[in-house]
Amino acid sequence: MIFLILNQPGQVLMNFSVQKEINRIQLKYVKIVSEEQKSSYAAEFEKDYQDYVKLKKREKEIGHQFDSLRADYEKAEKKSSEVRAINRKARDLFKQYATDPSWCQDKERLLKLE
């Protein structure tokens, strides 16, 4: 539900859900009050952003592998040996990533950064 805060009839000051989000952000994040703090946060952000870009690229590469299998599946004749082979490849690929501790850690880190 969305509520609007009105200043004068017909004039919207702020959407209630927007104000709620602003309040949540203000509680979650510390206000930056010094240049030292600003530099520290900027450095931390830059490091996190570089990690995010690297992890997002890896996630997209993995996604492209599954997209390719989906495209092959859609082109293949249903109930054919080709479809069974594609299904097997997709299961094997999923299992490979689901059991890869490195990817599981990377995916967890990516979810925290998003």
N, CA, C and O of each residue as an XYZ file, in Angstrom:
456
protein
N       0.846     -1.171      0.000
C       0.000      0.000      0.000
C       0.894      1.236      0.000
O       1.899      1.277      0.709
N       0.540      2.220     -0.774
C       1.310      3.451     -0.881
C       0.471      4.604     -0.347
O      -0.681      4.789     -0.739
N       1.075      5.379      0.559
C       0.419      6.563      1.095
C       1.193      7.779      0.622
O       2.414      7.723      0.471
N       0.507      8.851      0.393
C       1.150     10.094     -0.018
C       1.027     11.116      1.093
O      -0.030     11.257      1.708
N       2.111     11.824      1.346
C       2.097     12.893      2.339
C       1.844     14.192      1.572
O       2.605     14.550      0.674
N       0.775     14.889      1.935
C       0.404     16.099      1.218
C       0.750     17.338      2.034
O       0.496     17.391      3.237
N       1.328     18.329      1.372
C       1.643     19.606      2.000
C       0.430     20.519      1.883
O      -0.067     21.048      2.877
N      -0.025     20.690      0.681
C      -1.215     21.481      0.409
C      -2.088     20.621     -0.504
O      -1.596     19.675     -1.118
N      -3.337     20.933     -0.595
C      -4.186     20.124     -1.481
C      -3.575     20.014     -2.881
O      -3.270     21.017     -3.526
N      -3.407     18.779     -3.328
C      -2.880     18.552     -4.662
C      -1.364     18.537     -4.764
O      -0.832     18.233     -5.832
N      -0.657     18.854     -3.698
C       0.817     18.886     -3.755
C       1.369     17.704     -2.948
O       1.133     17.595     -1.745
N       2.098     16.835     -3.622
C       2.668     15.673     -2.973
C       4.076     16.007     -2.515
O       4.920     16.385     -3.327
N       4.339     15.871     -1.217
C       5.692     16.084     -0.700
C       6.533     14.823     -0.861
O       7.631     14.860     -1.416
N       6.006     13.715     -0.371
C       6.791     12.504     -0.433
C       5.887     11.291     -0.338
O       4.927     11.269      0.433
N       6.200     10.312     -1.112
C       5.523      9.034     -1.059
C       5.915      8.375      0.256
O       7.097      8.344      0.596
N       4.943      7.844      1.006
C       5.206      7.247      2.319
C       6.223      6.122      2.223
O       7.096      6.011      3.084
N       6.131      5.279      1.189
C       7.072      4.166      1.062
C       8.490      4.669      0.784
O       9.463      4.031      1.185
N       8.610      5.802      0.102
C       9.932      6.402     -0.135
C      10.518      6.880      1.186
O      11.696      6.654      1.461
N       9.703      7.542      2.007
C      10.180      8.014      3.311
C      10.584      6.840      4.192
O      11.572      6.917      4.923
N       9.832      5.771      4.124
C      10.157      4.572      4.901
C      11.521      4.015      4.465
O      12.323      3.609      5.306
N      11.776      3.997      3.170
C      13.060      3.506      2.653
C      14.196      4.436      3.067
O      15.276      3.963      3.421
N      13.979      5.720      3.031
C      14.991      6.684      3.480
C      15.326      6.436      4.946
O      16.498      6.415      5.320
N      14.304      6.248      5.777
C      14.532      5.977      7.200
C      15.322      4.687      7.401
O      16.218      4.632      8.243
N      14.993      3.651      6.633
C      15.705      2.376      6.735
C      17.182      2.554      6.386
O      18.055      2.030      7.078
N      17.451      3.278      5.334
C      18.831      3.515      4.901
C      19.598      4.316      5.951
O      20.751      4.009      6.251
N      18.960      5.334      6.502
C      19.621      6.147      7.512
C      19.959      5.339      8.760
O      20.973      5.602      9.407
N      19.139      4.373      9.104
C      19.428      3.512     10.253
C      20.523      2.492      9.939
O      21.315      2.135     10.811
N      20.564      2.033      8.701
C      21.496      0.979      8.317
C      22.918      1.495      8.114
O      23.881      0.799      8.435
N      23.054      2.696      7.590
C      24.366      3.213      7.223
C      24.789      4.372      8.124
O      23.980      5.214      8.515
N      26.064      4.384      8.435
C      26.633      5.436      9.275
C      26.838      6.694      8.427
O      27.272      6.621      7.277
N      26.522      7.835      9.012
C      26.727      9.097      8.313
C      28.220      9.395      8.244
O      28.929      9.280      9.244
N      28.690      9.778      7.065
C      30.103     10.105      6.873
C      30.311     11.549      7.313
O      29.669     12.466      6.802
N      31.235     11.738      8.286
C      31.413     13.072      8.848
C      32.829     13.616      8.687
O      33.074     14.775      9.019
N      33.776     12.806      8.181
C      35.147     13.300      8.034
C      35.733     12.848      6.695
O      35.242     11.908      6.069
N      36.773     13.529      6.280
C      37.476     13.163      5.046
C      38.101     11.774      5.176
O      38.106     10.997      4.221
N      38.627     11.469      6.362
C      39.235     10.156      6.599
C      38.192      9.047      6.427
O      38.450      8.023      5.794
N      37.033      9.273      6.993
C      35.940      8.310      6.874
C      35.514      8.172      5.407
O      35.262      7.069      4.921
N      35.439      9.309      4.717
C      35.054      9.305      3.311
C      36.056      8.495      2.492
O      35.657      7.681      1.659
N      37.336      8.707      2.716
C      38.376      7.976      1.988
C      38.314      6.482      2.285
O      38.462      5.655      1.385
N      38.096      6.146      3.541
C      38.004      4.749      3.938
C      36.828      4.059      3.256
O      36.976      2.964      2.715
N      35.661      4.697      3.281
C      34.482      4.122      2.629
C      34.670      4.039      1.122
O      34.244      3.063      0.504
N      35.298      5.039      0.521
C      35.537      5.019     -0.925
C      36.449      3.860     -1.306
O      36.211      3.184     -2.307
N      37.488      3.627     -0.515
C      38.405      2.521     -0.790
C      37.687      1.180     -0.638
O      37.868      0.273     -1.451
N      36.881      1.066      0.400
C      36.130     -0.174      0.623
C      35.136     -0.416     -0.513
O      34.991     -1.539     -0.996
N      34.458      0.648     -0.930
C      33.512      0.532     -2.037
C      34.224      0.085     -3.303
O      33.739     -0.804     -4.002
N      35.357      0.683     -3.604
C      36.099      0.350     -4.823
C      36.498     -1.123     -4.823
O      36.381     -1.803     -5.843
N      36.968     -1.610     -3.680
C      37.355     -3.023     -3.578
C      36.130     -3.911     -3.781
O      36.179     -4.872     -4.548
N      35.034     -3.591     -3.096
C      33.810     -4.381     -3.234
C      33.287     -4.330     -4.664
O      32.817     -5.338     -5.191
N      33.365     -3.170     -5.288
C      32.860     -3.027     -6.654
C      33.678     -3.877     -7.622
O      33.120     -4.519     -8.512
N      34.992     -3.880     -7.450
C      35.843     -4.708     -8.318
C      35.498     -6.189     -8.138
O      35.433     -6.933     -9.117
N      35.282     -6.613     -6.908
C      34.854     -7.993     -6.645
C      33.515     -8.264     -7.336
O      33.338     -9.298     -7.980
N      32.587     -7.334     -7.195
C      31.259     -7.487     -7.783
C      31.350     -7.661     -9.296
O      30.712     -8.553     -9.855
N      32.134     -6.821     -9.958
C      32.273     -6.884    -11.416
C      32.839     -8.246    -11.831
O      32.344     -8.868    -12.772
N      33.867     -8.699    -11.132
C      34.495     -9.984    -11.445
C      33.513    -11.136    -11.242
O      33.403    -12.024    -12.087
N      32.802    -11.113    -10.115
C      31.865    -12.192     -9.809
C      30.654    -12.164    -10.747
O      30.160    -13.214    -11.156
N      30.185    -10.979    -11.083
C      29.046    -10.857    -11.995
C      29.420    -11.385    -13.374
O      28.602    -12.016    -14.044
N      30.646    -11.129    -13.795
C      31.120    -11.634    -15.088
C      31.122    -13.159    -15.079
O      30.681    -13.790    -16.040
N      31.616    -13.743    -14.002
C      31.635    -15.206    -13.898
C      30.209    -15.763    -13.906
O      29.933    -16.760    -14.572
N      29.318    -15.124    -13.175
C      27.929    -15.572    -13.139
C      27.311    -15.533    -14.539
O      26.594    -16.456    -14.925
N      27.583    -14.481    -15.292
C      27.046    -14.360    -16.653
C      27.614    -15.439    -17.565
O      26.893    -15.992    -18.396
N      28.899    -15.741    -17.416
C      29.519    -16.798    -18.227
C      28.851    -18.143    -17.950
O      28.591    -18.915    -18.873
N      28.576    -18.417    -16.682
C      27.893    -19.661    -16.317
C      26.476    -19.650    -16.890
O      26.011    -20.653    -17.432
N      25.805    -18.529    -16.769
C      24.453    -18.399    -17.316
C      24.415    -18.631    -18.814
O      23.479    -19.246    -19.325
N      25.426    -18.143    -19.522
C      25.489    -18.337    -20.979
C      25.595    -19.817    -21.328
O      25.049    -20.258    -22.339
N      26.296    -20.585    -20.495
C      26.391    -22.025    -20.744
C      25.006    -22.669    -20.681
O      24.660    -23.494    -21.527
N      24.219    -22.291    -19.679
C      22.868    -22.839    -19.562
C      21.948    -22.301    -20.657
O      21.084    -23.024    -21.152
N      22.131    -21.045    -21.033
C      21.333    -20.475    -22.129
C      21.595    -21.221    -23.433
O      20.677    -21.482    -24.211
N      22.846    -21.554    -23.655
C      23.216    -22.295    -24.857
C      22.564    -23.675    -24.865
O      22.057    -24.124    -25.893
N      22.582    -24.340    -23.717
C      21.925    -25.651    -23.621
C      20.414    -25.520    -23.836
O      19.802    -26.378    -24.473
N      19.815    -24.455    -23.309
C      18.379    -24.238    -23.504
C      18.064    -24.035    -24.986
O      17.091    -24.584    -25.502
N      18.890    -23.250    -25.661
C      18.673    -23.011    -27.092
C      18.805    -24.319    -27.873
O      18.009    -24.586    -28.774
N      19.792    -25.125    -27.537
C      19.955    -26.431    -28.195
C      18.741    -27.311    -27.931
O      18.260    -28.005    -28.826
N      18.253    -27.276    -26.702
C      17.093    -28.086    -26.316
C      15.862    -27.679    -27.131
O      15.124    -28.534    -27.620
N      15.652    -26.384    -27.270
C      14.477    -25.892    -27.992
C      14.532    -26.232    -29.476
O      13.491    -26.378    -30.118
N      15.733    -26.360    -30.024
C      15.892    -26.713    -31.447
C      15.774    -28.216    -31.675
O      15.415    -28.655    -32.767
N      16.071    -28.992    -30.661
C      16.122    -30.451    -30.811
C      14.717    -31.046    -30.895
O      13.744    -30.487    -30.390
N      14.657    -32.183    -31.545
C      13.400    -32.914    -31.656
C      13.077    -33.539    -30.296
O      13.917    -34.200    -29.686
N      11.859    -33.320    -29.841
C      11.462    -33.812    -28.522
C      11.550    -35.342    -28.478
O      11.309    -36.028    -29.471
N      11.899    -35.842    -27.308
C      12.050    -37.279    -27.038
C      13.152    -37.925    -27.875
O      13.154    -39.142    -28.062
N      14.081    -37.126    -28.375
C      15.184    -37.684    -29.158
C      16.385    -37.937    -28.251
O      16.417    -37.488    -27.105
N      17.352    -38.649    -28.769
C      18.574    -38.898    -28.006
C      19.334    -37.588    -27.782
O      20.051    -37.434    -26.793
N      19.164    -36.652    -28.712
C      19.808    -35.337    -28.562
C      19.257    -34.600    -27.338
O      20.021    -33.990    -26.590
N      17.953    -34.650    -27.132
C      17.322    -34.005    -25.977
C      17.813    -34.658    -24.695
O      18.109    -33.971    -23.718
N      17.899    -35.982    -24.696
C      18.403    -36.679    -23.501
C      19.845    -36.268    -23.213
O      20.217    -36.070    -22.057
N      20.650    -36.143    -24.252
C      22.050    -35.743    -24.073
C      22.140    -34.310    -23.534
O      22.971    -34.016    -22.675
N      21.287    -33.433    -24.038
C      21.273    -32.038    -23.558
C      20.845    -31.993    -22.095
O      21.446    -31.279    -21.293
N      19.807    -32.755    -21.747
C      19.363    -32.820    -20.347
C      20.488    -33.324    -19.449
O      20.701    -32.795    -18.357
N      21.201    -34.336    -19.903
C      22.313    -34.886    -19.126
C      23.415    -33.834    -18.950
O      23.973    -33.689    -17.863
N      23.724    -33.101    -20.030
C      24.739    -32.044    -19.940
C      24.311    -30.964    -18.950
O      25.123    -30.483    -18.160
N      23.041    -30.588    -18.996
C      22.537    -29.544    -18.095
C      22.613    -30.012    -16.645
O      23.032    -29.253    -15.771
N      22.209    -31.261    -16.383
C      22.301    -31.805    -15.021
C      23.746    -31.859    -14.546
O      24.055    -31.480    -13.416
N      24.631    -32.336    -15.426
C      26.048    -32.432    -15.055
C      26.650    -31.056    -14.784
O      27.426    -30.879    -13.845
N      26.281    -30.085    -15.618
C      26.788    -28.724    -15.440
C      26.276    -28.134    -14.129
O      27.031    -27.510    -13.382
N      24.987    -28.336    -13.857
C      24.422    -27.847    -12.607
C      25.123    -28.480    -11.415
O      25.499    -27.794    -10.465
N      25.294    -29.785    -11.473
C      25.948    -30.501    -10.378
C      27.380    -29.988    -10.191
O      27.849    -29.824     -9.064
N      28.058    -29.740    -11.299
C      29.434    -29.232    -11.237
C      29.496    -27.926    -10.461
O      30.348    -27.758     -9.588
N      28.600    -27.005    -10.776
C      28.629    -25.709    -10.093
C      28.060    -25.792     -8.679
O      28.542    -25.109     -7.775
N      27.048    -26.616     -8.486
C      26.422    -26.732     -7.160
C      27.365    -27.361     -6.135
O      27.241    -27.112     -4.936
N      28.297    -28.167     -6.606
C      29.227    -28.837     -5.686
C      30.620    -28.216     -5.690
O      31.520    -28.705     -5.007
N      30.798    -27.152     -6.446
C      32.097    -26.472     -6.513
C      32.184    -25.472     -5.356
O      31.511    -24.441     -5.385
N      33.013    -25.766     -4.325
C      33.074    -24.863     -3.168
C      33.506    -23.448     -3.551
O      33.053    -22.475     -2.947
N      34.362    -23.333     -4.532
C      34.826    -22.011     -4.970
C      33.657    -21.196     -5.530
O      33.485    -20.029     -5.179
N      32.854    -21.818     -6.405
C      31.721    -21.110     -6.975
C      30.675    -20.808     -5.906
O      30.084    -19.728     -5.914
N      30.439    -21.733     -4.999
C      29.456    -21.502     -3.934
C      29.854    -20.293     -3.079
O      29.003    -19.481     -2.717
N      31.139    -20.176     -2.761
C      31.629    -19.014     -2.000
C      31.492    -17.744     -2.822
O      31.074    -16.705     -2.311
N      31.849    -17.833     -4.108
C      31.732    -16.663     -4.979
C      30.281    -16.216     -5.104
O      29.994    -15.020     -5.061
N      29.378    -17.157     -5.255
C      27.953    -16.825     -5.398
C      27.429    -16.183     -4.109
O      26.669    -15.216     -4.160
N      27.828    -16.711     -2.981
C      27.426    -16.138     -1.688
C      27.940    -14.704     -1.558
O      27.210    -13.814     -1.120
N      29.181    -14.489     -1.935
C      29.769    -13.141     -1.885
C      29.024    -12.201     -2.830
O      28.748    -11.055     -2.476
N      28.702    -12.677     -4.020
C      27.980    -11.857     -4.981
C      26.614    -11.454     -4.441
O      26.203    -10.304     -4.591
N      25.914    -12.385     -3.819
C      24.602    -12.075     -3.250
C      24.715    -11.021     -2.146
O      23.825    -10.183     -2.003
N      25.783    -11.052     -1.377
C      25.982    -10.042     -0.327
C      26.261     -8.671     -0.936
O      25.853     -7.647     -0.388
N      26.958     -8.658     -2.071
C      27.321     -7.390     -2.708
C      26.159     -6.765     -3.475
O      26.140     -5.555     -3.696
N      25.195     -7.582     -3.880
C      24.078     -7.044     -4.667
C      23.078     -6.331     -3.789
O      22.076     -5.818     -4.286
